[in-house]
């Protein structure tokens, strides 16, 4: 069983084969996965809704191509460049890739930027899951428009809420509990957060 934390940042789950792999990775205790997401209006108490800019219709959230291996160690490896980690990119496209070995300062900079984006998206994923659990079945947040819709049972189809359904929406809280209970997962042996805490701790040891 791996004790090395692994973070995966995705634009989305991708094609069926990719989605299967992502689901398998999510079942591993040491893996945390974040996907691109926006907040919807009334989704989280005290937070306004967010909207995409529409700058790029193909890539909406994350266009970073980055692989960090043993990034917090004495000998980090950075792989970055224009290439996506895809079949077309590896075998057909004209791409560039830079591999940086053993540069701890560069690795620290890349880790900081990666983790900034990762936590930004991961928190929104958590709020989305809380919102789904708190509201009626079929209520969901559209990934492209950040609008709250009701699923009608057809692939890719949801309708806007009625006035009553909108009034019944339950916004979720993002506040920490006012005690130390939130720290428990970080010290539960084998949990994702405990493994993450240990990984960050090794960086300072």
N, C-alpha and C positions, 0 to 999 in steps of 0.2 A: 504494500500500500504506500503510495507516494505521500511524503510529508512536505513537499514543496508546493507552495501556493501557485496556482495558475490563473491568470486573468485573461479573458477573451472579450474583445470589443468588436461588435458587429454592426454593420449598417442594418441588416435584417438577417433572418435565418437562411434565406436563399432558396435554392431549388430543393426538391424532395430529398435527394441524397444528402445534401448539406444539412437539411433539417433533421434527418435521422441521426447524423453524427453529432449535431448540437445537443439533441435530447440525450444521447449516450454520455456526452461530456458532462451535462448538467447533473447526472446521477452520481458523479464522482465528488466526494466530500471536499477535495482540495481545489475544485474548479469553480470559479465565479464567472458568470457571463452577463454582459450588458449589451443591450440593443438600443438603437436610436429611438428616441421617443420625445414627445412634447406633452405638456400639461394641458388638459382641457379646462374650459371655464367651469367653475364650481366643482372641480375634481378634488381639490385640496383646500381645506380651510385656510383663508388668509393669503392665498396665492391666485394671481390672475392667470387666465388662459394664455397659452403661447401659440404662435403661428409660424409656419415655415415661410421663408422668403420667396420660394419658387424660383430661386436662382438656377437650380439644376434639377430637372425632372427625373434624371436617372439616379443621382446620388443625393439624398435629402439630408442625411445626418453626419455620416462618417466617411471620409475619403482618404484617411490616413492608411498608408501601407507600411506596417511596422511589425517586426518580430524581435523580441528581446529574450535572450536565453541567459539564465543565471545572472540577471541584470544587477542583483545586489551582492554579487560575489567579487572576489579579487580579479577574476578573469571574465568579465561580461562580454557577450556577443550581441552586436546590433546589426540587424538586417533591415535596410530601408531603400527607398527609391520609388520609381514610377510603377513598378510591376505589382499587379494584384496577385494574390495567391490563388490562381485559377488555371485551368487547362489552357485556355486561349492565351493568357499572358505568358505561360511557361513555354508554349510550343509554336505560337503564331505571331504574336505582336513584337514590335520593335521596342524593347523596354531597357531600362537601366536599373541596376541593383548595386548598392554599396554595402559592403560588409566591414564592420569596424570591430576589431578584436582587442580586448584588454584595456580599453580607454574608460576608466571609471568615471571621470568627469563627464564625458559624453553620455555615458550610460545613466548617470544621475539626472542629467537634463532630460533625456528621453523618458525615463521612468516618471519624472515629475509631470511632464506634459501628458503622457499616456494616462496616468492615474487621475489627473484632473478631469479629463474627458470621460474616463471610465466611471468615476463616481457621479459625475453630472448625469450620465445616462442611467446608471444603476439605480440611483434614487428615484428617478422617474419611473423605471420599471417596477420598483417596489410600491410606489404610490398607485400605479395602474393595477397591480395585483390586489391591493387593499380595496381600491374602488370597486373592482369586479366582485370581490367577496361581500362587500357591504350592500350592493344593489341587487335588484331583481334579475333573475336569469334572462339573458338576451340583451341586457344593456351593455354596451361596449364603447370604446373610444376609437374612432377612425384614425388609422395611422397617418393618412395623408393630410387630413383636414383638422385633426384634433377636436372634431365635433363628437358629442355624445349621441349615439344612435341606438336603435333597437334592431337586433338581428331578426331577419324574416325567414331564415332557413334556406336561403339561396346563396350560392357561392358568390362572395363579393358584394352582397346586397344588404343594405340596412336602411331603415327609414328614419326620418326625423321624429323626435318625440312629440307627443301631444302635449298640450298645456298641463294636463294633470300629471302625465308621466314626468315632465320636467320639474314640476313642483315636488314630486316624490323622490327626486334624486337625493341621495345621501352623500354629502361631501365627507372626505376622510381627513383625519388629523395627522400632521407630520411632527407633532411635538413629542419630545422625549418624555417618558414617564418620570415623575419627580422623585425617583429613588434609584437605587443601584441595580435594579433588576435587568436593565439593558446591558449590563456588563457580563451577565452570566454566559451567553454564547461564546464570548471571547475566551472563557476559561473552561469550556466544556471540551474535554479531551476528544480529538478527532473531528470536531466540527470545523466547517469552512472558516468561520471567523477566528477560531483558535489557531488554526494553521496559518492564517493570514497574519495574526499578531506575532506568531513565532517567526515568520519569514521576515517581517519588518524589524523584529528585535535582533535578528542575526546581523542585520546591516550595521547596527551600532555596537555590536560586541567586539 
